Amino acid sequence: MTRLRQVFENAAIPIIAVLLGLLVSALFVLFSGNDPIQTYQRLFCEGFGPRGCETFSDLVIFRAAPEDNPEAVQTFFAPFYGGGGHPLSVVIERTTILILTALSATVAFQAGLFSIGMDGQLVLGALTAAFFGYWLPGQIYALTGVADPDAAPEAMKTIMHFFVPLVCISLAMGVGAIYSWIAGYLKVKLNVNELISTIILNALAVRFVHYMVNNPLRADTTNTARTVRIDDTAWLIPFNRALLPDVEWFSGSRVGVGILMAIIAAFAIGFYLWRTTAGYEQRMTRGSGLFARFAGVASQRAALRAMLISGALSGLAGAIQILGVERRLVDGFASAGIGFDGVLVAVLARESIVGILIVGLFFAGLEQGAINLQFGNVPRQLGGIIIAFIILLNSMEDFFRRTFTRIRLKLRPPPARKATSEVKAT
């Protein structure tokens, strides 16, 4: 019974936080001169509904007719209706990077390290993938004597399609892991606060990437600095270009094998943390580093291992974003704060692997809907306010749990009354 109550409370808290966040945000929507119901309908339709979604009911049941026969209206389960491409496919594209950076934060948190260095590790991983994505294929063509890449043998291209992305991803993960390890080393050896060190390392990484994109790696003299586009052999081809070209649901998005890699990484991290000795040592370190050392756990080694894994996941996120979505690194990417969004997802999901998958999708959908609010004469900033209130209220876990306890105690009958009723029954 206690276990069931805990599960109910864990599920109820984020739902209540979302509802309260929407309720509080409605005041700001009214202040801006907009109808909260219509604004929220547009917010969720743009983020989670099919093309043409207008009301909350369209998020579940959607009615549409073929273009060649407008009178033949059909009913669809909204998440599966892909006419014109489903916005959820774009949301999943964004979810990929949120899942990986949230996993990165979770691994560090589970070792008792409040690392928020995902931004720096991600942008360095992205820079690494962007550089080797066009440099490595060029070296391979030069070594094999291929003057025109378009004339390269198909067998060679097929091998490169597997080899080049693998090398780019591995190098990006390695760079992210090393950069994260620096903060871990400063913590365990010099007792430097990891929050401060990761903030500084983030700033250094962002400025370094900005310099590299604007100077040594700049591809042209356009207004926006950018690197050379990666070679086709390094491209993680989206589903709508390769495996599922005829599935209209994926139209307009660049979601591909990256989301599969993120899901596999999520289950791998879950297994590592809760089913392996190394993961147990890491969680012991979080509880009490001193107790862990007395129990024979090498807490410093566990912390450094956690930072290496954390950085590798952020580096993987950056590589997937370049190889599977952007195909080049553009100036401004480094300062977008994508990695910090992953930290928020990890906090909101309470470091639960399943929670990260769900919250990541929900968070990405809200962001997508907030971006598109401006096309309905609604200030884009309102979307950010709504998300901020949901995050704020979701962080009030202790308040909600105390409230649940008080309600439960009030509803419970007094012991004397309960004993009397039992006597009468006998």
N, C-alpha and C positions, 0 to 999 in steps of 0.2 A: 504493500500500500504506500509506504514511504517513497519507494523508487518511482511508482507511478505518479505521485504528487510532484516529485522533483522534475520528472519529464514534462508534466503539464506546465509547471512554472517556467521551466526553461523555454518552452515553446510560446507561452503566453506573454512573457516580458517583451520580446521584440515586436510582437503583434500589437500589444498595447502601446508601445513606444511609437510605432508608425502611426497608429490612429491618433494618438495625442499630438504627435508632431504635425500631422495634417490639420488637426483642429486648431492648434496655436497659430500655424502658418496662415490659416484662413483669415485671421485678423489683418495680416499684411496684404493679403490678396484684396480684401475689402477696401483697405486704405488706398490701394493703387487704382481703385475704381473698377475692379473686375469681379465677376461672379465666381465664388470659390468652387461651386459644383462644376461649372463649365471649365474652369481652369484645371481642376484635378482630372476631369474627363480627358482633356487634351493632353495633360501630362502623362497619364497612364496609357492612353491610346498611342501617343507618339513613341513611347518606350516599349510597350508590350503588345499592342494591338496590331492587327493586319492593316494593310493599306485600305483606307476608307473608313477606319474605325472612328466613331463619333461619340458613343456613349459607353458607360460601364458594361452594359449587357453585351456590347460588341466584343468585349475582351474574352467572352466565353463562347457565345453563339453568334456567328456572323452570317449574314445573308448577302449573297452576291449573284449576279447574272452574267453569263458570257457576253462578250462584246457583240458577237454576231446574232445573239438572240436575247435582247434585254428583258423579255417577258418571262424567260425561263429561270426564275429565281430559285436558287438552291441554298440549303442550309449547311454550314460547315462548323466544325469545332475550330474556333478562332485561332488557337496556336498552330494548327496544321494547315491553315489556308495561306497559300503562298502567292496569290495573284499579285503580280508586279513586284514580287520580292517581299519577304516578311521582315519588318524592323527588328525582330528578335535575332535574325542572323547578324545584323550589325551590332546588336547588343552583345551577342556571344563573342564577336570579334574583340570587343572591348573587355569582356569578362576574362578572356584568356590571360591577359597581363595582370589583371587584378588578382586572380587566383594564385598565380606564381609569386607575386610580391607579398600577398597575404600569407602564403606558406613560408616564405622567407622570414617574415616577421614572427610567425608562430614558432619556427624552429629556434630562433634566438630567444624569444620570450620563455620558452620551455626550459631554457638553460639558465634562466634568471637574469638575462641580459636584455635591457630595454634598448635594443638597437633600432634606430630609424634611418639607417644608412642605405635603404633600398634604392633611393633616388640615384646616389652616386654609383652604386654597383650596377644599376640598370643602364645608365647612360654610357658607362665605360664598356659594358657588354655590347651595347648597341653600336658604339664606335668600332669596337673590334670586329663585329660581324659585318659592318658596312665596309670596312677596309679590306678584309680578307675576302669578302663576297665578290669584289671585282679584281683584286690583285692576284689571288690564288689561281683562278681560271686562266688568267693571262699568262702566268708562269707555266701552267700545265700545257697550254697551247704552244708556248715557245719551246719547251723541252721536247715536245713530240713533233715539232716541225710543222704545225698547222698554222698557215698564214691567215686563213679566213675561217673564223669560228663557225660560220654558217655551213661551211663545207666539211666540217669535222664528221668522221664516221658516227653513225647512230649508236653503235655499241660503246664508243668512247663517251658520247654524251650521256648515255644511260648510266654508265659507271660514275661519271662526274656528278650526275643528279643526286646520287647517294653519298658520294665521297665529300664533295665540296660543302654541302650544308652541315654534314657531320663534323667536319674540321672546324667550320666557322662557329658552330654551336659549342663545341668542346672548348675552343679557345676563349669564347665569350664567357663561358661558365668558369673557366680557370681564372680569367682576369677579375671577375666579380668575386670569386672565392678569396683570392689573394688580397683584394682591397678590403674585404670584410675582415679578413684575418688580422689586418693591421690594428683595427679597433679592438679586436679580441685580445691581441697580444698586449696592447697598451693597458687593457683592463686587468688581466691576470698577472702581468709582470710588474707593472708600474702603478696599478690601482687608479688609472685614469678613468673617470666616469665615461661610460660608453655612450651616454646620451650626448655629452659635449663633443666627444671625439667623432662620432658619426655625423653630427651636424657640420663640423668643420670639414670632414672628409667629403661630405656631400657638396659643400661649396667649392672645394678644390676641384672635384671631378667635373662639376658643371662648368666652371671657368676653363678648365683644360679642354673639354669637348668643344666649347664655344670657340676657343682659339684654333683648334685643329680644323673645325669645319670652315672657319672664316679665312684660314691661311693655308697650311700645307695641303689639306685634302679638299680644298674648294674646287668644284668642277668647272664653274663658269663665272661670268660676271653679272648674273642676273641680280635683281634687287634682294632676293632672299638667298643667303649662302646655303650651299648644299654640296654633298659629296657626289662622286660619280655613281651612277646607278649600278647595282650589283648585276653580275652576269646571270643569264637565264638558268644556268646550271646550279646556281646557288639559291634560286627562288623556291620557296615552299609554296607551290602552286595552290591557289584556293580551290575549294570543292567545286565551285561553279565553272572552273576552267579545266578541271581534270577528272576527278572521280564521278562527279554528279553534274555534268554540264546541262542536262535536260531538266533538272529539278529547279523550278522557278522560285522555290522558297528561298534559295541562297542568292538570288539575283540582287546585285547592288552591294554585296558584302565581300569582304576578303577573308572570311573565316575559312580555315583549312586545318591542316594536320596539327597546327599549334594547339588547338583546343583539346585534341586527343592527348597530346604531350602533357598539357596542364592537368588533365584528369588523372592520367597515369602517375604523374608526380604527386598528386594529392593522396592517392591511395598508397603510394610508396612511402611518403612521409608519415602517413597514419600508421602504417605497419612498423616503420622504423621507431617511432616514438613510443608506441604502446605494445609492441610485440618483440622487441629486441633488447638485449642486455645493454647495448650502447644507448638506446633511447631511455631505458630505465635509469642509467647513470646520469643522463642529461636532466631528467626530471627530478632526480634526487638532488642534483646540484642547485636546481631552482628552489627547492624547499629549504635547504640549509646547506651552504657550502661547507661549513665547519662540521656538521653532522655527517655529511657525505664523506669527508676525509677520514673521520673516525671510523666510518663503516667500511673503509678500504676503497672508496671510489676516488679515482683521480679526477677531482673536480676541475682543475685547470685544463687538463687534456679534454675533458668533456665540453668545457666552454669553448675552447679553440675549435674543436670539431664542429660544434654547433654553428659557430661563425663562418666556418668554411662552407658548410652546407647551405647556410642562409645566403651567403654571397653568390654561391653557384646558382641558386634558384633565381636570384635577381638578374644575374648575368644571362641566364636562359630566357628570362622574360624580355630583356633587351634584344637578344638575338632573334627571337621569334617576331618581335615587332618590326625589325628591319627586314629579315628574310621573308616573312610571310605577309607583311602589311605594307610598310612604307617603301621598301626596296632601295632606299637611300636615306642618309641622315640629313635632316633639314635643320637649319639654325632655329632655335626656339624649342626643339624637342627636349633638350637637356633641362630647360627651366620650366617644364610643364607640370612638375610635381606629381607625375604618375605613380612613382614609388610610394609616396606618402599616402595616396589613396588606398594602396594595398595594406598599409598599416591600419588605417581606419577599418577596412573590411575585417582584418584579423581581430581587432578589438571588438567590433560589433558581433562577430561570430563567436566570441569568447574562445578563440583558438580551437574551435571544433572543426575537424576536416569537412564533415558534411555541411556544417554551418557556413564554412568559407565558400563552398560551391553555391549554396543558396543565396547567401548575402552578396557574394560577388555578382551574381546575375541580377539581383534586385538593385544593387547600387549602380551597376552599369545601365540598367534600364531607366532609373531615375535621372541619371546624368544625360542620357540620350533624350529623354522627354523634356528635361529642363532646357537643353540646347534648342529644341524645336519650339519651345513656348514663344519665342520672340517672333515667329512667323504668324502667330495668332494675335498680334498686337498686345502681347503680355510681356512685360520686362523680363529679360533673361535672368536677371538677378533674383527674381522670385523663386526660380528653381533652386538656386543655391541656398536661399533662405530655408526652403522646405527641407532640403537634405540636411542642412545644419541643425535644424530643430530635431529631426529624427535621430541624428547622431547624438545630440545632447541628451535627449530623453532616454535613448537606449543605454547611455552610460550610467543611468541612475538605477542600476540593478539592485543595490542594497535597499534603496527606498521602496522599490516595488516588492521585494521579498518581505520586508518588514510589514508592509501594508497587507500582503497576503496572509502573513502570520496573525496579524491583529484581526482580520476578518474571520479567519478560521477559528480563532479562540472565542470570538463573539458568537459564532454560530454553534459552537460546541456546547451541549447542555451541561449545567453545573453537576459536579460529581454526586452531590446529595440527591438531587432530583433524579439523576440517572439510577442511583441505587434504589430509591423508593419505587420507581417504575418497574424495576426488575423484581422487587418483592411482591408487588401487586400482581405481576404477571404469573408468579408461581402460586 
